[in-house]
């Protein structure tokens, strides 16, 4: 596992509530949580954290859509009278 991924996952495991899908807000959150002197490292961490958050949201939406009944399936358990 590379350094960026490892650090990002460690930061997210402890401070996930501070991050969102916005890259700029994630950079500001990193400033508040950590002391990172390297601008490029901070940008890479914020970018990877943003990517992880977006992926989690996308996966959650996919799971919700696949568990909902489709319009062709009957939603009621009562028999229909035609």
Secondary structure, DSSP 8 states (H G I E B T S, - for coil): --HHHHHHHHHHHHHGGG--S-HHHHHHHHHHH-----HHHHHHHHHHHHHHHHHHHHHHHHHHHHHS--TTS---SS----
